[in-house]
Amino acid sequence: MKPGGWLHTAVMEIGIMAIAKNIPETAKKIVMPLRISTWLQELEFDWKELKALFRSSRRLDRQDMVMFPIIQALNPKAKDVVHHYWLFNINIRDKQFRILDSWRTIEDKVLKKCYQAIIASIRIH
């Protein structure tokens, strides 16, 4: 992609799904679908689907980390256009939350508001 270019959110979600499918079932890490990170931000859950994501081989007590790709449209008028994505990582083994963003620091106001909402959502549930 050229600098300043953009991708439709559907393209990014397909890319995330492809990455997740290539992680072996025996791996100790999970890449969650994009919709899960959206639920975390909005405090809305499909509990049946969420439970299915952690079936026997993917139980949380057998994982080292759970990764949530976050896609953020920086232009509120163009929500279907992806401007930036970053990763919210729950490091279960080390009992830490990690923010992986190639563009912003954790002090960025917009990023901070988003990751604090996700942390609050996780702690509530």
N, C-alpha and C positions, 0 to 999 in steps of 0.2 A: 504494500500500500504506500502511496506517495505521501510525503509530509503534508499535513493539513487535509488529507483525504478522509473519507468516512465509509462506514459499512452499516448496513441495515442490521437491526438487532437480531433478526432471524438468522442471518449469516453467522453472527457471532455465537448464537446459541447452538447452531449446528457444529461449529468448530469446537465448542466446549464439550458437546456430546461425543464427538469423535475422540477427543483427548481422554475423556472418562472411560470410553469403551476399550481403549488400549491399555488400561491399567489392569493387570492380572487380578483375578479374584483373590489370590493369596497375598496380595500387597497389603501393607498396613496403612494405606492411605486411601481416602475416598474423595473424589471430586463430585460435588453435589450439582444437580441440574440448576440452571439459572433461576427457574421459578422458585426454588427453595429460598434463595437469598432475597428474592422479592418478598416472599412471605415473611421472612425475618424482619425486613424493614417495615412492613405494614402490619405486623402482628396478626396475620391471618394465616391459618394452616389448614391443610387437608391432612388430617391425622392419619387416615387410612393409607394415603400415598407415602407419607413420611415414614410410617412404620414399615411399609414394604421396602423402602430404600435400605433399611437396616436389617434385612433378612439374615438368616443364620450365619452365613460366611462373612457378613459385613457388620456384625454387631459392634457397637461402640467399645465394648470392653476388650475387643480384639484389635483395635485400631490405634495407630500412633498419631494420626492427624486426619482432620476433615477440612477440606478446602471448599470455600464458597466463592465462585467467581461473581464479581459485582460489575454490572455494566451500567455506566452512568452517562445519561444524556446531559451535557453541560448547557444545552440550549433548551429551556423549558418549552419553547414553541415548536420544537422538532423532536418530540420524544421517541419517534421511531428511528432516529439516526443515532448511532453510537459514536460518541466522541472520545470516550476513554473507558478503559476497564481496569480493574484492580482485583486483588485477591485477599479475601478475609480467611485466615487460617486458624483453626483451633488445633493447637499442638497439645494433644491429650497426654502424651508421654511426659512432656515438660510442664504441663498445667499452665499454658500461656495462650493468649490470643496474639496473633501476628498480623500485621497489615503489610502487604507487599504492593507497593505502588511505585511505578517507575518515574512518575511525573511529580508527585506531591509528597510533602512530609506529613507526619501524623498531626502536625499543628495546623494544617490547612482546615479552615472553618467548615467548608462543605464536606470534606472527607470525614472530619471529626464527628459532625452531626450524624452522618450515615453509620459509621462504625460504632458509635455509642448506642444508637438505636438497635443495632444488631446484637451487641453485647447484652443490652437490657432484655431483649427478647429471648436470648438464650438462657439467661439467668432466671427469667420468669418461668420458663417451661422446663 
